[in-house]
Each structure stands twice: as C-alpha cells, then as structure tokens.
Amino acid sequence: IGGASKEGILIKGSNYLEALSESKYVVFDKTGTLTQGVFEVAGVHHSEMEEVKLLEYAALAECASSHPISKSLQKAYGREIDRSRVSDIEEISGHGIVAKVDGHAVAAGNSKLMRKLGISYQDCHSVGTIIHMAIDGKYAGHIVISDVVKPHSGEAIAALKKSGVAKTVMLTGDSERCARAVGRQVGIDEVIAEVLPQDKERVVDGLRKNGIVTFVGDGINDSPALTRADVGIAIGSGADIAIDSADIVLMKNDLGDVPTAIDFSRRTIRNIKQNLFWAFFYNTLGIPVAAGVLAPLGVTLSPMLGAAAMSLSSLFVVTNALRLYKIKML
C-alpha cells in the first residue's frame, strides 16, 4: 500500500488488493473517465429560432446544474446568466431538465426526456451528446456537444486485455450512437448506453454473479456503482462523493494507473504466497529439529541458535515484502 501510494494510487484497505488481483470484469463510466469531460458546443441543428436564442434558453434552463454539459452550454451562450428569468427548475435523473424561462416551458435533455414529455423530435447523425430542446411543448431543435477521449484511454484498455481481464465494459447515460463511437475508439469490449445511475448498479450486480467486478468512475452518478462493485476505483479529479465511495483513488487522474494497480495487486499476492511458502517450509524443517526429533542422529538446535534461526526467517519475509515498495510501476 505504501509503494502504491508513492505512485499516486491510494488504496483504502488490503482486502481491496486481493479482490483487485482477481478482477474478471473492469467497468468504466464514460464522461470524465474515458473522456476528458471537457465539452464544447459543436452545432445547433433543426432549429426554427436563431441559434443564439436557442443556446440562451438552454443555458438559462441549465443554470442551476454543475454538470460539465451544462457548463458548456453556458460557455457557448457567452453572456452573464440572469437567474431571475428562470423558475420551476426540475432535474429529471437520466433525462434532463425542465424549467420556466421568461414564462415559457423549456425542456432540455436527451431523447428519453422528449419521449417522456410526448414530444416528437428529430434524430441527429452527428457524433456527440445531443441536447434536444422543446419550448412550450413544441420541438425547437437540438444542440450537439462534443467531448474528447483522454489521450491514454485506448492504451489503458489494451493493457487491461493484455493483463488477462476477461471483459471491459463501458456504462453511460449518453446516446447509443455517441457511446459506440467512443467504445470503438478506445477498444472497449461491450458498450451499454442510455443507462440511469440505478441501472449502472444493476449491471454491476449482474456481472458480479460471474466474477470479480472493478468499476472505474468519477461522477456523482457513479457512487452507487462504485459502492456495489467488488472494487471501486475513483478518478482523483472527480466528485467528492465518488472519491468517498471508492476503495481506490487514482490521484494522477491517469487511466493507465488502472492496469498498473491490477499488476501491483497481483505482485503483492504473489509476494504473500512466497512468504507463506517460505514460512511453512522453514518451520516444517526447523520445529522438529528444535523439538529434538533428530537428536538421536546427533542433530540438535540450541535455544540461542533457534532464536537466531527464527529471526532469520522473519528477516527474509520482511525483506521480501519490502521489495514491493521499490518496484517501479508500469
């Protein structure tokens, strides 16, 4: 644990090291974990009103949210938000936001929100997060928001597969199209899109029936899955609740530390087995000699030598364990 923390991998208990070494599935959140979580408005489509006006309504409706997508809408709007123009804000988990803006009913969210409200919408063929907009119950167009995959996400996934992890999975509330594009880019085995926070928990539960599950996430919505998984790994730059819920925290915010942590856990388990084997073998030979079983053959062990031999065994075990502190991480 000391060696791992030196490399920026904080492990909250030795039991998590053992579980991590046996990980069969590694499940990732998308936004802020596999991607940078830095969103930018890439376009406004099928809007019957001016682009600036639609962005204004979207930014005002999302003004109470701290989600990166909301921040990107406010940034694209580019003006100071007048919250006095907004009322009756309601966030619908996994769907979006409805609010009153200048007395108009505004809905901003994904396709599930449009279906929930019974509003016909137009699909978008662009890759990215799609924010559908409806004003006074009528579809007003959609905003395309792009996110960028982290530079080393693909390398981390490849390293996990090379290490023997059976399957990598990505869970996200984003659209199927956007999720699959990111999944192909980083080499994820299975992509499960348009899931609510509680759905992530159920997916993790289902995977746990077949093996040890490690979940990697960074957001507020990831905390249930982080808690449910056998091992929860949080990105250090993520939400406080995710860090509190996790068993392991990656302080360098580098996904490459996930395969590194698994490799280190396996090294630790091998070291423990070596120490157990040595202690068992050493005592199997030493105890009979100390007890005088071999005295008829002239083989004896004085108390002084016995104490020295016991100390030598302990010294070997401790020295072997200390090697882990010096191992250079992947």
Secondary structure, DSSP 8 states (H G I E B T S, - for coil): -HHHHHTTEEES-HHHHHHHHTEEEEEEEIIIIIB----EEEEEES-SS-HHHHHHHHHHHTTT--SHHHHHHHHHH-S---GGGEEEEEEETTTEEEEEETTEEEEEE-HHHHHHTT-------SSSEEEEEEETTEEEEEEEEE--B-TTHHHHHHHHHHTT-SEEEEE-SS-HHHHHHHHHHHT-SEEE-S--HHHHHHHHHHHHTTSEEEEEE-SGGGHHHHHHSSEEEEETTS-HHHHHH-SEEETT--TTHHHHHHHHHHHHHHHHHHHHHHHHHHHHHHHHHHTTTTGGGT----HHHHHHHHHHHHHHHHHHHHHHHH----
